C-alpha cells in the first residue's frame, strides 16, 4: 500500500484535493497531522509516499530521497523531449503506475 497525504501545515482545501487525487490514483489517503515522513514509512511499510502541498506534489522514498515536480520546470522538460532525452516526470509516474499493474501508453510529440 502506498499513501498520499498532505504537508503538515495544510488547509482543508488541500486535504480535500489530496483525497480526490488519492482516489483517482488508487492510493490510500492518510490524514498526516504532525507525523513525520519517516514515521509514516515505519507505520505503513510503503514503497513511497506522495505529499500534496500548496506548492505541488512531492514523492518521498524510504532512502530519504524525494522528487518534487514544479510547473516552472515545464520549459526544461519540453526542451529535453525535443532533444529526445525523455521526461523524468513521465518516468517517475510510469514507475508508480507499473507497480500498480496499469498499462499506460504516452505519446508526446512537439
N, C-alpha and C positions, 0 to 999 in steps of 0.2 A: 504494500500500500504506500503510495506517495501522496503527500499532502500539499494543500495550498492554504496559506494563511496570510495575514497582513503584517505590516510593520507594527512594532509595539505601540506606537502612538498613532493610531489610525482613527478616522472618524467613521460614523455609521454608514455614510455613502460608500466609502472604500470597502468596508466589511460586506455590504450588500453586493457590491460589484465582485468581490472575491468569491462569494457564494455562487453567483451565477457563472463565473469563469470556471470554478472548480467543477461544477456540474457539467458544463459543456466539454470539459477536458477529461471527464470520468475520473476525477480526483476527489479526495475527501477534504472538505473544508474543516479546518480546526481553528477555533477562536483562540488566539495566541495570548492575549493579555500581556503580562510581563515576562513570559517564558522565553529563555534564550534559544537560539538556533541549536546549539549543542544539546541542550536539554530536550528539545523536540526530537532530535535524532535518537537520543537514548530512549525516550519514551515510546516512539512509534516505529523504530527499526526500519526506516525507509531509505531508498536509494538517493532521493533528492527531495528538497523542499522548495516549493515556489512561494515567493513572498511578494505580495502586491502592495505597493505603496503609492503615494501620490506622484512620485517621480518615475514610476514604471514598475516593471516586473524583474525580479532577481531570482535566479535559480541557485540554490546552495547545495553543495555536495559534502559528504561526511569528511573528506580530507581537507576541510577548511578552505575549499575552493568555491568561488562563486562567479556567476556570469550575469551581467546586467545589460539589458538592452534599452537603448535610448533612441528616440526618433532622430536626434541630431546626427546619428551615425548613418542615416539613410543615404546621403550623398556618397560616402565612402563605400557603402555596400553596393550601390549601383555601379560605381567605378570598378570594383572587384568583379562583379558579374560581367561587365562589358569586357574585361580582360580575360574572362574565362577562369577566374580563380575561385569561384564558389562563394557561398554566403555562410558565415559562421552561425547566424541565427537559424537559417534553414536546417543546417546540420544538427544543431542542438535540438531543434524541435523534432527532427527525424529520429534522433536517438530516443527522445522521450516517447514518441509515438510507437517506435519499433518495439519498445519494451511492453507496450500495451497491445501488441499484435494487430495494429492497424496498418493498412496499406494505403499510403498516400503517394500520389504522383504529382509532382510540382513541375510545371513548365514555365520557366521565367525567360522572357525574351524582351529585348530592348531595341 
